[in-house]
Amino acid sequence: MLGRWRNNLGRWGVREWAMTGLALVVICVVVFTAGRGLAFGSDGEIVRLRFGGDAQRTRVVLDLGRSTRGQVVEDGSAGRVILSLEGVSPMRGLEGSGSGLVRGYEVSAAAGASRVRLDLARGAEIERRFLLPPGDGVDYYRYVIDLKATGAAATTPVAPPRREPARAEKPLIVIDAGHGGRDPGAQGEHAQEKAVTLAAARELKTALERTGRYRVRLTRDGDVYVVHGRRVQIARDAGADLFISLHADAGSDPALRGASVYTLSEQGAGRAVREFTKGDDWQRDLRLPGRDPSVDRILLDMTQRATQNRSAQFARVLLTHLEGADHPLLRRSHRDAGLAVLLAPDVPAILLEMGFITNPEDEQLLTDERARRRLMRSVAEGIDRYFRQPAAPVMIAGEVAGG
C-alpha cells in the first residue's frame, strides 16, 4: 500500500500539489483562529469587567468576544443601572465589588442576551455608552459605560473614603519636555516638536508653582538632548510623586488632530521589571529588604501594579479636564504602550500627546502662546484634582472569579 501511495504521489501534477498546499493553509488559519478564540474566550462571551475613575465619574468596560447592542433597562434613578446586551453571554463568576460610583456588579444570562447590573454607591446616571471594535493591538470588543454622579446619596450606607495621611512636604512633579537638542521630534509647517514641548513644560511649571502646593522640576530647561533612561532616573532620584512627559503627535493625514494620553501597557510593565532587575542592587534601589529574592520580586510586582493603577487614575482625571476645557481629543484618547519614559516601577507616569503638529489647527493651538497657556492650565487643574482627591483604585474585575 505504501508503494502504491508513493506511485500516486509521483503522478501528481502542479494542480494537485497546489490544491494540497491550499488545504494546508486553510487548516493552519482555522487552527490559528480557534487558538485565538480559546485564548480570549468563546465567541460572544463577556470575559471580564474593568473599572476606572473616582466618586464623581466612573468608567465601566466590558470585554466582549463579539459586537453587541445595548439597551438601558434602569438608568440609575433607583440606585442601580441595568443594561441588556444582545447576543452575548457571560462567563461564570462575573460578580463582585465595584469601584468609584459602583458598589457592586453582576452579569447574568437573560434569553439570548446578558443582563448587566451595577449597584450604585451613590446617585449616578449614564453619561455616555459606546462600543469599541477591535483595533490598535486589541483583538476583542469593548463596551464602555461612563457614569456621572448626580449628587444624591445612596440608600445603602457606604464606608467613608480613606483619608490620605498628611504629607510632610509638597508633592514633587517632574515635567519632561520631549525631544531636544539633536532630536527635533516631529516637524510641523512652522514649528518643531522640541520647541513646542519646552515652551509647554515651562508654562506648566509656572502654573503649578503659582498654586503654592507643588515642587516642580524639569528634565530639561534648554535645547539639549536627554536620553530616555536619564529622564526617568531624574524622576526616581528626586523621589517624584508624578512624572508627565509632554509631546506633540504627527501623522500622515493632515486632517488627524486631537490630544491623547499614554500609560504603561502590560507588556511594557513586564519589560520594566526585567530591565529593573538586571542590576545587582535593585532591591536596595527600591528600598526592599534584599534578604529573599523571591519575596523582593513579589514586592516589586506589587509596587509596579500600584504605580500602573495610579498612572491610569491620573490619565482619567487629566482627560476629563482636557475634555471640560474643550481641547480636541482623539476618539480613543487613553492609550497604552511600552514607551521608555513610562518604565519607572515606582513613579506614576503618563505621556501627553498635546495634539498633532502636522495638523494646521493643532499646530496653531500649540504655537500660540495664549492657547498653549490655557492648555497647560487645564493640565495643572487635572494634576491638582489628582492630588486633592483620594486615589480610587483602577480595578480589573472578574479575573479571579473567572479563572
C-alpha positions as CSV (number, residue, x, y, z in Angstrom):
1,M,0.0,0.0,0.0
2,L,2.9,2.4,0.8
3,G,4.4,1.7,-2.6
4,R,1.1,2.4,-4.3
5,W,0.8,5.7,-2.4
6,R,4.3,6.8,-3.4
7,N,3.5,5.9,-7.1
8,N,0.3,8.1,-6.9
9,L,2.3,11.0,-5.5
10,G,4.8,10.6,-8.3
11,R,1.9,11.1,-10.8
12,W,0.7,14.3,-9.1
13,G,0.9,17.5,-11.3
14,V,1.1,21.2,-10.4
15,R,-2.7,21.4,-9.8
16,E,-2.7,18.6,-7.3
17,W,0.2,20.0,-5.3
18,A,-1.3,23.5,-5.4
19,M,-4.6,22.2,-4.1
20,T,-2.9,20.3,-1.3
21,G,-0.9,23.4,-0.3
22,L,-4.1,25.5,-0.2
23,A,-5.8,23.0,2.0
24,L,-2.9,23.1,4.4
25,V,-3.0,26.9,4.6
26,V,-6.8,26.8,5.3
27,I,-6.2,24.2,8.1
28,C,-3.5,26.4,9.6
29,V,-5.7,29.5,9.5
30,V,-8.6,27.6,11.2
31,V,-6.3,26.3,13.9
32,F,-4.8,29.8,14.5
33,T,-8.2,31.4,14.7
34,A,-9.5,28.8,17.0
35,G,-6.4,29.2,19.2
36,R,-7.0,33.0,19.5
37,G,-10.7,32.4,20.4
38,L,-9.6,30.0,23.1
39,A,-7.1,32.4,24.4
40,F,-9.6,35.1,24.9
41,G,-12.8,33.1,25.5
42,S,-15.6,31.7,23.4
43,D,-17.1,34.0,20.7
44,G,-19.9,36.0,22.1
45,E,-18.8,35.8,25.8
46,I,-18.4,38.7,28.2
47,V,-15.0,37.8,29.6
48,R,-14.4,40.5,32.3
49,L,-15.2,43.9,33.6
50,R,-12.8,46.7,34.4
51,F,-13.4,49.8,36.5
52,G,-11.6,53.2,36.5
53,G,-12.3,56.7,37.8
54,D,-13.5,58.1,41.1
55,A,-16.5,59.1,43.1
56,Q,-17.5,61.7,40.5
57,R,-17.1,59.8,37.3
58,T,-16.6,56.1,36.8
59,R,-15.9,54.2,33.6
60,V,-17.0,50.5,33.3
61,V,-15.5,48.5,30.5
62,L,-16.8,45.1,29.5
63,D,-14.5,43.0,27.3
64,L,-16.5,41.0,24.7
65,G,-16.0,38.3,22.1
66,R,-18.3,39.9,19.5
67,S,-20.2,43.0,18.7
68,T,-23.4,43.8,20.6
69,R,-26.2,46.3,21.0
70,G,-27.0,47.7,24.5
71,Q,-30.4,48.7,25.8
72,V,-30.9,50.6,29.1
73,V,-33.4,48.9,31.4
74,E,-32.8,51.0,34.5
75,D,-31.0,54.4,34.3
76,G,-29.7,54.7,37.9
77,S,-32.5,56.7,39.4
78,A,-33.5,53.7,41.6
79,G,-30.0,53.2,42.9
80,R,-28.8,50.8,40.1
81,V,-28.0,50.7,36.4
82,I,-29.2,47.7,34.4
83,L,-28.4,47.1,30.7
84,S,-29.2,44.3,28.4
85,L,-26.5,43.4,25.9
86,E,-27.8,41.4,22.9
87,G,-26.2,38.3,21.5
88,V,-23.5,37.9,24.2
89,S,-23.4,35.5,27.2
90,P,-21.5,36.0,30.5
91,M,-18.7,33.7,31.8
92,R,-19.3,32.3,35.2
93,G,-18.4,34.2,38.3
94,L,-18.9,37.7,36.8
95,E,-20.0,39.4,40.0
96,G,-18.3,41.2,42.9
97,S,-17.4,44.6,44.4
98,G,-17.1,47.6,42.2
99,S,-15.1,50.9,42.3
100,G,-15.9,54.6,42.4
101,L,-19.6,55.1,41.8
102,V,-20.3,51.3,41.6
103,R,-20.7,49.4,44.9
104,G,-21.1,46.0,43.3
105,Y,-21.9,44.3,40.0
106,E,-23.4,41.2,38.5
107,V,-23.6,39.9,34.9
108,S,-26.2,37.2,34.3
109,A,-27.7,35.4,31.2
110,A,-31.1,36.5,30.1
111,A,-32.8,35.0,26.9
112,G,-30.1,35.3,24.3
113,A,-28.6,38.4,26.0
114,S,-26.6,39.4,29.1
115,R,-28.1,41.4,31.9
116,V,-25.5,43.8,33.4
117,R,-26.5,45.1,36.9
118,L,-24.4,47.9,38.5
119,D,-25.4,48.7,42.1
120,L,-24.5,52.3,42.8
121,A,-22.6,53.6,45.8
122,R,-24.4,57.0,45.3
123,G,-26.7,58.7,42.9
124,A,-25.4,58.5,39.4
125,E,-26.6,58.5,35.8
126,I,-25.2,57.2,32.5
127,E,-23.2,60.0,30.9
128,R,-22.5,58.0,27.7
129,R,-22.0,54.5,26.4
130,F,-20.4,53.2,23.3
131,L,-18.9,50.1,21.6
132,L,-15.2,50.0,20.6
133,P,-14.3,47.5,17.9
134,P,-11.0,45.5,17.9
135,G,-8.0,47.6,16.9
136,D,-4.7,49.1,17.9
137,G,-3.4,45.7,19.2
138,V,-6.6,44.8,21.0
139,D,-8.4,41.8,19.4
140,Y,-11.7,42.0,21.2
141,Y,-14.7,44.3,21.5
142,R,-15.1,46.7,24.5
143,Y,-18.5,48.0,25.6
144,V,-17.9,51.2,27.6
145,I,-20.3,52.7,30.2
146,D,-19.4,56.1,31.6
147,L,-21.3,57.0,34.9
148,K,-21.5,60.5,36.3
149,A,-22.5,61.4,39.9
150,T,-25.8,63.2,40.3
151,G,-25.2,64.2,43.9
152,A,-27.9,62.1,45.5
153,A,-26.8,59.8,48.4
154,A,-27.3,56.1,48.1
155,T,-29.8,54.4,50.4
156,T,-27.3,51.7,51.5
157,P,-24.6,53.1,53.8
158,V,-21.2,53.4,52.2
159,A,-17.9,53.4,54.1
160,P,-16.3,56.9,54.0
161,P,-13.3,57.3,51.7
162,R,-9.9,56.6,53.3
163,R,-8.2,59.8,54.2
164,E,-4.7,60.2,52.8
165,P,-2.0,60.7,55.5
166,A,-0.8,64.3,55.8
167,R,2.3,64.8,53.7
168,A,5.5,66.2,55.3
169,E,6.3,68.1,52.2
170,K,4.6,69.3,48.9
171,P,4.3,66.7,46.1
172,L,7.1,66.8,43.6
173,I,6.1,66.9,39.9
174,V,8.7,66.2,37.3
175,I,7.9,67.6,33.8
176,D,9.6,66.1,30.8
177,A,9.8,68.3,27.6
178,G,10.0,65.6,24.9
179,H,13.0,65.5,22.4
180,G,15.5,68.4,22.4
181,G,19.0,69.2,21.1
182,R,20.0,66.8,18.2
183,D,16.5,65.2,18.4
184,P,14.0,67.8,17.0
185,G,11.0,65.4,17.1
186,A,8.1,65.9,14.7
187,Q,8.1,68.7,12.2
188,G,5.1,70.9,11.6
189,E,4.7,73.5,8.9
190,H,6.0,76.3,11.2
191,A,7.4,74.6,14.3
192,Q,9.4,71.7,15.6
193,E,8.2,69.5,18.4
194,K,11.2,70.1,20.7
195,A,10.4,73.8,20.8
196,V,6.7,73.3,21.5
197,T,7.3,70.8,24.3
198,L,9.8,73.0,26.1
199,A,7.5,76.1,26.0
200,A,4.6,74.0,27.3
201,A,6.8,72.5,30.1
202,R,7.8,75.9,31.3
203,E,4.2,77.2,31.3
204,L,3.0,74.1,33.2
205,K,5.8,74.6,35.7
206,T,4.7,78.2,36.2
207,A,1.0,77.2,36.5
208,L,1.8,74.6,39.2
209,E,4.2,76.8,41.2
210,R,1.6,79.6,41.2
211,T,-0.7,77.4,43.3
212,G,2.0,77.1,46.0
213,R,1.1,73.5,46.5
214,Y,3.8,71.7,44.5
215,R,7.5,71.4,43.9
216,V,8.3,71.2,40.2
217,R,11.4,70.1,38.3
218,L,12.1,69.9,34.6
219,T,14.1,67.2,32.9
220,R,15.5,69.8,30.6
221,D,15.2,73.6,30.6
222,G,17.0,74.3,27.3
223,D,17.6,72.9,23.8
224,V,19.6,69.9,25.0
225,Y,19.1,66.2,24.4
226,V,18.5,64.0,27.4
227,V,18.4,60.2,26.9
228,H,15.2,58.5,27.8
229,G,16.7,56.5,30.7
230,R,18.1,59.6,32.2
231,R,14.7,61.4,32.1
232,V,13.2,58.5,34.1
233,Q,16.2,58.4,36.5
234,I,15.8,62.1,37.2
235,A,12.3,61.5,38.5
236,R,13.3,58.4,40.5
237,D,16.3,60.0,42.1
238,A,14.3,63.0,43.1
239,G,11.5,60.8,44.6
240,A,8.9,62.3,42.3
241,D,5.2,61.9,43.0
242,L,4.2,62.3,39.4
243,F,6.1,62.2,36.0
244,I,4.5,63.8,33.0
245,S,6.2,63.8,29.5
246,L,4.9,66.3,27.0
247,H,4.9,65.6,23.3
248,A,3.3,66.7,20.0
249,D,1.9,63.9,17.8
250,A,2.5,63.5,14.0
251,G,0.5,61.7,11.3
252,S,0.5,61.2,7.5
253,D,-3.1,62.5,7.3
254,P,-3.1,66.3,8.0
255,A,-6.8,66.2,9.0
256,L,-5.9,64.0,12.0
257,R,-6.0,66.0,15.2
258,G,-6.6,65.8,19.0
259,A,-4.7,65.0,22.2
260,S,-4.2,61.6,23.8
261,V,-2.7,60.2,27.0
262,Y,-0.5,57.1,27.2
263,T,0.1,55.0,30.2
264,L,2.2,51.9,30.6
265,S,0.9,48.7,28.9
266,E,1.1,45.2,30.4
267,Q,3.8,44.3,28.0
268,G,5.7,47.4,29.0
269,A,5.3,46.6,32.7
270,G,6.9,43.2,32.1
271,R,9.8,44.8,30.3
272,A,10.2,47.4,33.0
273,V,10.5,44.7,35.7
274,R,13.0,42.7,33.6
275,E,15.1,45.8,32.9
276,F,15.0,46.9,36.6
277,T,16.1,43.5,38.0
278,K,19.2,43.3,35.8
279,G,21.3,45.2,38.3
280,D,22.8,43.6,41.4
281,D,21.4,46.2,43.8
282,W,17.9,46.6,42.5
283,Q,16.4,45.6,45.9
284,R,18.3,48.4,47.6
285,D,17.3,50.8,44.8
286,L,13.6,50.2,45.6
287,R,14.4,50.1,49.4
288,L,13.4,46.5,49.7
289,P,14.7,44.2,52.4
290,G,17.1,42.4,50.0
291,R,17.1,39.2,52.1
292,D,14.9,36.9,50.0
293,P,15.0,37.5,46.2
294,S,11.6,35.8,45.7
295,V,9.9,38.0,48.3
296,D,11.5,41.1,46.9
297,R,10.3,40.2,43.4
298,I,6.8,39.9,44.7
299,L,7.1,43.3,46.4
300,L,8.4,44.7,43.1
301,D,5.5,43.4,41.2
302,M,3.1,44.9,43.8
303,T,4.9,48.2,43.5
304,Q,4.7,48.1,39.7
305,R,0.9,47.3,39.8
306,A,0.2,50.1,42.3
307,T,2.1,52.5,40.1
308,Q,0.2,51.5,37.0
309,N,-3.1,52.0,38.9
310,R,-2.1,55.5,40.0
311,S,-1.0,56.3,36.4
312,A,-4.3,55.2,35.0
313,Q,-6.2,57.1,37.6
314,F,-4.3,60.3,36.7
315,A,-4.8,59.7,33.0
316,R,-8.6,59.5,33.5
317,V,-8.7,62.7,35.6
318,L,-6.5,64.6,33.1
319,L,-8.6,63.6,30.1
320,T,-11.7,64.7,32.0
321,H,-10.2,68.2,32.5
322,L,-9.0,68.5,28.9
323,E,-12.4,67.5,27.6
324,G,-14.0,70.0,30.0
325,A,-11.8,72.7,28.6
326,D,-13.0,71.8,25.0
327,H,-9.5,70.8,24.0
328,P,-9.8,68.5,21.0
329,L,-9.2,64.8,21.8
330,L,-8.6,61.7,19.7
331,R,-11.5,59.3,19.6
332,R,-9.6,56.8,21.6
333,S,-7.8,59.3,23.9
334,H,-6.5,56.9,26.6
335,R,-3.9,54.5,25.1
336,D,-1.2,52.3,26.5
337,A,2.3,51.5,25.2
338,G,5.7,50.3,26.5
339,L,7.3,53.8,26.0
340,A,10.7,54.2,27.6
341,V,9.7,57.3,29.7
342,L,6.9,55.3,31.4
343,L,9.1,52.5,32.7
344,A,9.8,53.6,36.2
345,P,8.3,51.0,38.5
346,D,7.7,53.4,41.5
347,V,6.7,56.7,39.9
348,P,3.2,57.2,38.4
349,A,3.8,58.4,34.8
350,I,1.9,59.5,31.7
351,L,2.9,60.7,28.3
352,L,0.6,63.5,27.0
353,E,0.4,64.0,23.2
354,M,-0.9,67.6,23.2
355,G,-2.1,67.4,19.6
356,F,-0.9,66.8,16.1
357,I,1.8,69.2,15.0
358,T,1.1,68.0,11.4
359,N,-2.5,69.4,11.7
360,P,-2.8,73.1,11.0
361,E,-5.4,73.8,13.7
362,D,-3.5,71.8,16.4
363,E,-0.2,73.4,15.4
364,Q,-1.8,76.8,15.8
365,L,-3.0,75.8,19.3
366,L,0.4,74.5,20.3
367,T,2.4,77.5,18.9
368,D,0.0,80.3,20.1
369,E,1.2,81.4,23.5
370,R,-2.3,82.2,24.9
371,A,-3.8,78.9,23.6
372,R,-0.9,76.8,24.9
373,R,-1.1,78.6,28.3
374,R,-4.8,77.7,28.6
375,L,-4.0,74.1,27.7
376,M,-1.3,73.9,30.4
377,R,-3.7,75.5,33.0
378,S,-6.1,72.6,32.3
379,V,-3.3,70.1,32.8
380,A,-2.4,71.8,36.1
381,E,-6.0,71.7,37.2
382,G,-6.0,67.9,36.4
383,I,-2.9,67.5,38.5
384,D,-4.4,69.5,41.3
385,R,-7.6,67.4,41.3
386,Y,-5.5,64.1,41.3
387,F,-3.6,65.2,44.4
388,R,-6.6,66.7,46.2
389,Q,-8.9,63.6,46.0
390,P,-8.1,60.2,47.4
391,A,-6.9,57.9,44.6
392,A,-9.6,55.4,43.6
393,P,-8.1,52.1,42.6
394,V,-8.4,51.0,38.9
395,M,-9.8,47.5,39.3
396,I,-9.8,44.6,36.9
397,A,-12.9,42.6,37.9
398,G,-13.7,39.1,37.0
399,E,-10.1,37.8,36.5
400,V,-10.0,35.8,39.8
401,A,-13.6,34.7,39.7
402,G,-13.4,33.7,36.1
403,G,-10.1,32.0,36.3
